[in-house]
Amino acid sequence: MVITTTLCALALSLPAGEEDFYEIATIPIPEDIVLEVSGIEILQDGTALIATRRGNVYSVTGAWEDDVSGAQFNLFAQGLQEPLGLLDHDGWIYVMQRGELSRMRDTRGDGRVDELETVCDLIPISGNYHEYNFGPVIGPDGNFWVTTNKPFGDEPFGRAEWRGFTMSITPDGQMIPTCSGLRSPAGVETSPWGDAFYTDNQGEWCGASKLSIMRPGDFHGHPHGIGSCKNEEWAFSIVDNVPNGKLFPEVKEDIPELRMPAVWFPYDKMGRSPAGMAWDMTEGEFGPFAGQLFVTDQYDASVLRVALEEVNGNWQGACFPFRMGLQCGAIRCEFGPDDSLLVGMTNRGWGGRGNSPFGLQRLRWTGETPFEIHTMSAIPGGFRLRFTSDVNTDVSAHASCFKMKSYTYKLHSGYGSPEVDVKELAITEVIASEDGRALDLMVEGLRSGYVHELAAEGVASAAGGSLLHKKAYYTLIELPE
C-alpha cells in the first residue's frame, strides 16, 4: 500500500511537553552545604543518604513530601575521600572511596557515624586525579562489585595495577579482578534478575557512551590495564594485540572476550556522559515504564530510558530520551518510598547543561500517560514497536511514516568515534497488531553489532496525538531466529 507523507503529517498535532507527564521538584539545599552529589542510598525508613565528592555524607528527610521546601539536611559522615557510591547492606553503609572500600554505621542512634572500618584497601592508585572508583553493588556472586577508572595524564606514583577493571570484593576483603577494558565506568548497578551492568563514557577506545553487562572474563575494549592480566590474580584468558581502527563488530570476531555493549548511547543524540542508573520497580507508580532502566547523563542534565531484552543469551535493547531540563549534570538516581526518582547532580569536573553547580531534584509522574514508544524489540526480519497507548493504525501502519539507518563505531585510540559504515535501511512492510498497541516493522539489511536508529515521525495515537519522543536507538547484537 502506498501512502503520501502528507497524510502522515496531517495526522500529527503538537506534542505535549515532558513536564506534563513528569514534574520536577527542586529540593532546597542549605547555603552552607556544597552538595556535589556523588552517591545516593535510600534507607528503609525513607531517609536519603547523599554523598558528595568533597567527602561528606548527609541524611536528608522530607524529600518525598508534596512540598519539599521543608527538607532537612543533617551531616551523617565527613572526612571521606571522594566517596562515589553508597550501599546499605547488613546493618552497614558501604562506601567506595578513592583508595578503598569501607563500611560505616551509627551505633549510638544520634544520626552521626561513629564507626568506620576498612573492608579492602588493595585497589592501587598512581596519584592521578581521574582514578575514581565506583560502586559498590552486590554482584551475581554475592560479593561487592566495584569499577575502577583509568587515569588520564600524569601518574606521579608510577603506573598502578588494575585500573579500568571490575573488581569483586569478598566480605572479608579479598579482591578478585573480574572484567578488564573499562574506561570511565561512572555508573554500576545490579539488575532485578541479579546481573551487574555499568555505564561508560565515550573517549579513546570507546567509540560512544554505552551500557554493558559485566561477566567474569569480559574485555570491554580499552587496552590501558590489560598488562595487569599477566598477574596471577587474573584467572581468565589474556587479551593481546588490540587492533587500532577496526570496527567493533569486526573486533568481536577476532577477540571473543570482547563484550559488545547492551546499548550504545549515540553521541549528542542520547547525551554524552551516562552515569548512575536505577531500575523502575514501582509496578506502574512511576508511569508506564515498569521494569525499565533509567540512566542519568552528566553533560545533558537529563535522564534517559532503556528497555532491555535477552536474545540468544545476550542482553541488548533500545534507548530513548526521557526527561531533560534538570539543574545541572545528573550523576546519581534512586527511587524513593513515594515511587518518585531522586536525582543528584554536580557540574564539577565536567561542564554540562543547566544553570547550577550542583543540585538535588525529584521526578514524579503526574498520572498522565505520554504517547511513547514503550519498547522496541528485535523480531525475525525487523522490529516490534509497542506503544504506551493505542495507535491510529490507518495513519501509522505505513512504511512512509518511518525512517531507519544503521551504523557502528571504530575501536581506536582516537577520542570517540564518528558513526561509521552508515546505511539507510528500507522498511518494506508495517504490520499492526490486533490489540492496536504494536506495529511490526519489516526491515531489509539488518546488521549484527550495529545501532539501528529509528525515526517515527508519522506515528499518531488513536486519540490524534503525536509521539512525545520520535527517536529510538536499538543496539542489535544478536538477530533473533
C-alpha positions, 0 to 999 in steps of 0.5 A: 500500500502506498501512502503520501507523507502528507497524510502522515503529517496531517495526522500529527498535532503538537506534542505535549511537553515532558513536564506534563507527564513528569514534574520536577521538584527542586529540593532546597539545599542549605547555603552552607552545604556544597552538595556535589552529589556523588552517591545516593542510598535510600534507607528503609525508613525513607531517609536519603543518604547523599554523598558528595565528592568533597567527602561528606555524607548527609541524611536528608528527610522530607524529600518525598513530601508534596512540598519539599521546601521543608527538607532537612539536611543533617551531616551523617559522615565527613572526612571521606575521600571522594566517596562515589557510591553508597550501599546499605547492606547488613546493618552497614553503609558501604562506601567506595572511596578513592583508595578503598572500600569501607563500611560505616554505621551509627551505633549510638542512634544520634544520626552521626557515624561513629564507626568506620572500618576498612573492608579492602584497601588493595585497589592501587592508585598512581596519584592521578586525579581521574582514578575514581572508583565506583560502586559498590553493588552486590554482584551475581556472586554475592560479593561487592562489585566495584569499577575502577577508572583509568587515569588520564595524564600524569601518574606521579606514583608510577603506573598502578595495577588494575585500573579500568577493571571490575573488581569483586570484593569478598566480605572479608576483603579479598579482591578478585579482578573480574572484567578488564577494558573499562574506561570511565565506568561512572555508573554500576548497578545490579539488575532485578534478575541479579546481573551487574551492568555499568555505564561508560563514557565515550573517549579513546577506545570507546567509540560512544557512551554505552551500557554493558553487562559485566561477566567474569572474563569480559574485555570491554575494549580499552587496552590501558590495564590489560598488562595487569592480566599477566598477574596471577590474580587474573584467572581468565584468558589474556587479551593481546594485540588490540587492533587500532581502527577496526570496527567493533563488530569486526573486533568481536570476531577476532577477540571473543572476550570482547563484550559488545555493549547492551546499548550504545548511547549515540553521541549528542543524540542520547547525551554524552556522559551516562552515569548512575542508573536505577531500575523502575520497580514501582509496578506502574507508580512511576508511569508506564515504564515498569521494569525499565532502566533509567540512566542519568547523563552528566553533560545533558542534565537529563535522564534517559530510558532503556528497555532491555531484552535477552536474545540468544543469551545476550542482553541488548535493547533500545534507548530513548530520551526521557526527561531533560531540563534538570539543574545541572549534570545528573550523576546519581538516581534512586527511587524513593518510598513515594515511587518518585526518582531522586536525582543528584547532580554536580557540574564539577569536573565536567561542564554540562547543561543547566544553570547550577553547580550542583543540585538535588531534584525529584521526578514524579509522574503526574498520572498522565500517560505520554504517547511513547514508544514503550519498547522496541524489540528485535523480531525475525526480519525487523522490529516490534514497536509497542506503544504506551497507548493505542495507535491510529493504525490507518495513519501509522501502519505505513512504511512512509511514516518511518525512517531507519539507518544503521551504523557502528563505531571504530575501536581506536585510540582516537577520542570517540568515534564518528558513526561509521559504515552508515546505511539507510535501511528500507522498511518494506512492510508495517504490520499492526497488531490486533490489540492496536498497541504494536506495529511490526516493522519489516526491515531489509539489511539488518546488521549484527553489532550495529545501532539501528536508529529509528525515526517515527515521525508519522506515528499518531495515537488513536486519540490524534496525538503525536509521539512525545519522543520520535527517536529510538536507538536499538543496539542489535547484537544478536538477530533473533531466529 
